[in-house]
């Protein structure tokens, strides 16, 4: 999850981490969430949906 309101790890740094993994040959899907550094506290439903998707489950609102 790329947390758009994170003040601890700036957006550009989060995006760079995802890019570094992909450039190294790793597989990574990243979603953006309008949350701070602790989305499990401020956006728990978004975190649960993301984990369910990562586990292969279909969730409401998925295309």
C-alpha positions as a Markdown table, in Angstrom:
| # | Residue | x | y | z |
|---|---|---|---|---|
| 1 | Unk | 0.0 | 0.0 | 0.0 |
| 2 | Unk | 1.3 | 3.4 | -1.0 |
| 3 | Unk | 0.1 | 5.8 | 1.7 |
| 4 | Unk | -0.5 | 9.2 | 0.2 |
| 5 | Unk | -0.6 | 11.1 | 3.5 |
| 6 | Unk | 2.4 | 9.4 | 5.1 |
| 7 | Unk | 4.7 | 12.0 | 6.7 |
| 8 | Unk | 7.3 | 9.4 | 7.9 |
| 9 | Unk | 8.0 | 7.9 | 4.4 |
| 10 | Unk | 7.4 | 10.5 | 1.7 |
| 11 | Unk | 5.4 | 9.4 | -1.4 |
| 12 | Unk | 8.4 | 9.5 | -3.7 |
| 13 | Unk | 10.3 | 7.2 | -1.4 |
| 14 | Unk | 7.4 | 4.7 | -1.3 |
| 15 | Unk | 7.2 | 4.7 | -5.1 |
| 16 | Unk | 11.0 | 4.3 | -5.3 |
| 17 | Unk | 10.8 | 1.2 | -3.1 |
| 18 | Unk | 8.1 | -0.4 | -5.3 |
| 19 | Unk | 10.1 | 0.4 | -8.4 |
| 20 | Unk | 13.3 | -1.0 | -6.9 |
| 21 | Unk | 11.6 | -4.3 | -6.2 |
| 22 | Unk | 10.1 | -4.5 | -9.7 |
| 23 | Unk | 13.5 | -3.5 | -11.3 |
| 24 | Unk | 15.1 | -6.3 | -9.3 |
| 25 | Unk | 12.7 | -8.8 | -10.9 |
| 26 | Unk | 10.3 | -9.0 | -8.0 |
| 27 | Unk | 6.6 | -9.1 | -8.4 |
| 28 | Unk | 4.7 | -6.5 | -6.5 |
| 29 | Unk | 1.2 | -4.9 | -6.9 |
| 30 | Unk | 0.8 | -1.6 | -5.1 |
| 31 | Unk | -2.4 | 0.3 | -4.5 |
| 32 | Unk | -2.7 | 3.8 | -3.3 |
| 33 | Unk | -4.6 | 4.7 | -0.2 |
| 34 | Unk | -5.4 | 8.1 | 1.2 |
| 35 | Unk | -4.0 | 7.3 | 4.5 |
| 36 | Unk | -1.1 | 8.2 | 6.9 |
| 37 | Unk | 1.8 | 6.0 | 8.0 |
| 38 | Unk | -0.5 | 3.6 | 9.9 |
| 39 | Unk | -3.3 | 2.7 | 7.5 |
| 40 | Unk | -4.2 | -0.3 | 9.7 |
| 41 | Unk | -5.4 | 2.3 | 12.3 |
| 42 | Unk | -6.8 | 5.1 | 10.1 |
| 43 | Unk | -8.2 | 2.9 | 7.2 |
| 44 | Unk | -8.6 | -0.6 | 8.5 |
| 45 | Unk | -11.3 | -1.6 | 6.0 |
| 46 | Unk | -8.9 | -0.7 | 3.1 |
| 47 | Unk | -6.1 | -2.8 | 4.7 |
| 48 | Unk | -8.5 | -5.8 | 5.1 |
| 49 | Unk | -9.6 | -5.5 | 1.5 |
| 50 | Unk | -6.0 | -5.2 | 0.2 |
| 51 | Unk | -5.0 | -8.3 | 2.2 |
| 52 | Unk | -8.0 | -10.2 | 0.9 |
| 53 | Unk | -7.2 | -9.3 | -2.6 |
| 54 | Unk | -3.6 | -10.3 | -2.1 |
| 55 | Unk | -4.8 | -13.7 | -0.9 |
| 56 | Unk | -6.8 | -14.1 | -4.1 |
| 57 | Unk | -10.2 | -13.4 | -2.8 |
| 58 | Unk | -12.7 | -11.2 | -4.7 |
| 59 | Unk | -13.9 | -8.2 | -2.6 |
| 60 | Unk | -16.6 | -5.7 | -3.1 |
| 61 | Unk | -15.7 | -3.0 | -5.5 |
| 62 | Unk | -13.1 | -5.1 | -7.4 |
| 63 | Unk | -13.2 | -4.8 | -11.1 |
